[in-house]
């Protein structure tokens, strides 16, 4: 039974702009102390101090959970900080997520209107245990932290810091009393997720003067965190740091942070040298505008502190392509920057919410790159608690939206698909068992709203969110029917739930949900699929969903793959999918015999494409493909983050298809290692730390020889399908290191020219991409079709004969498009 209570200042607090309360009390420790443990949490964010020393290395504690249901308590061994005799325990509490404004609705105090501290210091002696808990013996005042907001930044006046406030013997006579705050003690839980920590420090790559005369620091990487600086300043000097993701015309552009002020202000005490870093805010930024610095800052004065949940890295990927490598690094950075306690959409603007759809799309990639059992396991507990209380799965978890969330595909069904992904990765059925009530409650809620045919045909849906062809003011208004998307995802989640029920021995549920899965699959095929395999809408997303979710029979699937490949080629291998389709489209292509098209989609650089942001200098994944337009301006939609991981879900395809690592049984008891080279790549290395140990795969195609090296962990078997092997060799191997070297037959390729028929050129996806790009540049709006019947007898020379005044530049560019392919080695 806890002896501590939640305490808060008697005087008003918790309003916007209020200073952070400082709590303290003295206590006596006797001789013979064996062990001391401090357990601490807060309504707000807490930084604990003991005898003048900062306790632990956590930041932004206790993180963000569904506080009324689950408030995490951190435990610290503080034995070495306790001295015999007089001691002092202190803590500072910032407003954090519990009190500060959250979301774009400009609302605050979602969980409480007052900050509060809860702490227990347990002193263990040989013959007894003494516990010092927060109660009315504590005193409270304010200090240097004049305000601290997650979105807006921190204001610190170092002159107002009560020196020695957390040390014994401090004169607290001017400090005020505290009182209890009513809070459900049953919400207190031991922390299950990794704490948020300072994980890395970045040195400035440049300190520059902008065209407008501002001092700007470029850290070279978009991050979540803050800036620490050391300065020698005069008493009262005010140094202001404003953070942003991007420069426009050489100055910071604040468009992408919307109303978040993202500004830290420091008033110097005037010591010879003093160091500042914020405690109760974080920013998403690459650039910092500095005002008020005495003189000119040096790169040695500043560090960007990378801050996120301290998860263990488990996945690595590298190829011979610098652009693809940067794309993958951008995925990793966006995941890091958006796992600050909660898996969020973005770390920079007035949002930073735990959107379920973003995570659902990205979950397989997340589970490969990092050990996410702690962070996402805790997040699923929050989801389940809020779902049970509210009767629906919130679109954001923790839920701070002002309106209820209706059942929605890809968003709400994270309740089913995320536990399934985690089970596949870690092989622990307890993940499914804990989530089972939530999973079944969600599917039953959707089941009750199906129409008479078994379609999810009514209610709000986000659909293929942020389809690049959707109107800028209607991100849900993409090409693909929203209820087609919903019904397709229901085919996936009902099968996942049926399999879950069977695994857990829930036989009646397994039979029921298997029948439901068959029913919704039949309904989808009846409504949206022709006998031959065409999908209504004729969109890349519609085909990708039907193919990857195994909705089609074998013949339909082949035809759908061909249709998808045609659509992708007609789009010039530019992206034409949103959140629902983008994670799946490369898989849909490569699994239906269209690996070349998948690689062409991967390696396209024109907007919108996977690599276009990389060519524009992106260091993280963007929310929109054209978040920064080719002319360097910011997309003016008002919803333009430069740090969103969802569209980086293609990394899962990179790991499995390019790198070749795929689990065929949960927890990697059995593995399929089958890299599929293409796209001009000559090598790839992929590594993954699984629950069984390390898996490593590398392949290199050089001078007509393929080298493949594989490491399989103990307790696992791997089927190795050797890439481009002349005999299509596949072997099953056990734990250990394995290597293969063999000659690769040179692919016989017809050389292309201006006389080659259009249908032959169109059969090569990369060549056809280049040809159509030339026409789009020189003759915009004039189509060229490589699949029409007449394409068999038409060549580029003949086409040019029909174009009056065809320029020499057009002819030269077309010649270059077809003849360069003869030597560039499109197919590895």
Secondary structure, DSSP 8 states (H G I E B T S, - for coil): ------EEESS---STT---EEEEEEEEE-S-EEEEEEEEEEESEEEEEETTEE-SSB-STT----TTT-EEEEEEE-GGG--SEEEEEEEEEE-HHHHS-BTTTTB--SS-SS-EEEEEEEEEESS-EEEEE-STT-EEEE-SEEEEETTTEEEEEGGG--TTTTSTT---TT-EEEEE----GGGEEE--S--EEEEEEEE-SEEEE-TTS-EEEEEEEEEEEEEEEEE---TT-EEEEEEESEEETTEEE-GGGTT---EEEEE----SSEEE--SS--EEEEEEEEES-SS---GGGEEEEEEEE---B-EEEEES-HHHHHHHHHHHHHHHHHBSSSB-S-SSSS----BHHHHHHHHHHHHHHB--HHHHHHHHHHHHHHHHHHSS--SBSS---SS-----TTTTTHHHHHHHHHHHHH--HHHHHHHHHHHHHHHHHHHTT--TTS---SS----STT-TTS-TT-TT--SS-HHHHHHHHHHHHHHHHHHHHHHTT-HHHHHHHHHHHHHHHHHHHHHHB-TTS-BTT--HHHHHHHHHTT-S-HHHHHHHHHHHHHHHHHTTT-----HHHHHHHHHHHHTTT-HHHHHHHHH--SSSSTTHHHHTT-SS--SSTTSB-TTS-B-TTS---S---GGGGGHHHIIIIIS-EEESSGGGSEEEE-----TT--EEEEEEEETTEEEEEEEEEETTEEEEEEEE-TT-EEEEE-TT-TT--EEEE-SEEEEEEEE----------TTSBHHHHHHSHHHHHHHHHHHHHHSTT----SSSGGGGT-BHHHHHHTSTT--HHHHHHHHHHHHGGGTS-S--
